[in-house]
Amino acid sequence: MALAVCTLSHSPLMGENDPAPEVAAAVDAAFAQARAFIAEFAPELVLLLGPDHYNGFFYDMMPPFCLGTGATSVGDYRTAEGPLSVDRDAAYALVRHVLAEGLDLAYSERMFVDHGLAQPLEILFGGLDAVPVVPVFINSVAEPLGPVSRVRQLGEALGRAAAALDRRVLVVGSGGLSHDPPVPQLESASPQVAERLIAGRHPTAAQRAEHEQRVYAAGRAFAAGTATIAPLNPAWDQRLMALLAAGDFAQIDRWTNAEFVEQGGHSSHEVRTWIAAYAALSTAGPYEVRSSFYRPIPEWIAGFGVTTARTV
């Protein structure tokens, strides 16, 4: 048994609103370093933790966490559409273990995922079906949210469950860091938008294209300094990365959801995937960060990070 971690930001604006060539090259180098780390670790299973952006999960039934015993990518923002290579036996083994620990983990035989889970599979492994995977949705967008300590507890339970598989398991956390893209809030949404947040599955191609064009436009406005969304917060991003590197979960547990929004924007809650990933790794013993990259990238509306870590 061995555990390792790779965390990375994602952005629907990658390939559309790209930053200066030297910044893009630095990101590519960080991805290459992560792929080399993964190749050396040679995982037998990838435990993939990510959010959703109202493409697979909606307010008609919004679980805090859901593990996919089967999963399909919807193919938004240039990501591939189609099934993930879910290891169903491993998925159910993880579900049983986590439930036995007393955490209420939802699970789905027909989970739909978006770029939050598809993008890391494509970047790190080259495709949706390139590696056996167990996907786990962690709600990071649809408020209200539970305390971040609950996410840490989920990560620890998943780490112990992964250890019981007696396989080399790579835990990937996808999301964050600070960013506040124009994602609608249910409480302030118009009736039409609210209905999409409640039951917006399977939009038409035209509806999806219209939504994506709005996001692309928001990215261009943010990079130009004309958007009204919250700025990126590199200091907060790097503080969080340092706390995870040090395994200081006690301090992160004290952060309120309001503080996440105040410091990093509404979508900074996506760092819950990083917290859960590092909490999972912590159950295997002391660990060390092998690589760490960070850049604030306005063109992608993202404090953009990539890290790798494994036990000492």
Secondary structure, 3 states (H helix, E strand, C coil): CEEEEEEECCCCCCCCCCCCHHHHHHHHHHHHHHHHHHHHHCCCEEEEEECCCCCCCCCCCCCCEEEECCEEEECCCCCCEEECCECHHHHHHHHHHHHHCCCCCEEECCEEECHHHHHHHHHHHCCCCCCCEEEEEECCCCCCCCCHHHHHHHHHHHHHHHHHCCCEEEEEEECCCCCCCCCCCHHHCCHHHHHHHHHCCCCCHHHHHHHHHHHHHHHHHHHHCCCCCCCCCHHHHHHHHHHHHHCCHHHHHCCCHHHHHHHHCHHHHHHHHHHHHHHHHHCCCCEEEEEEEEEEEHHHCEEEEEEEEEEC
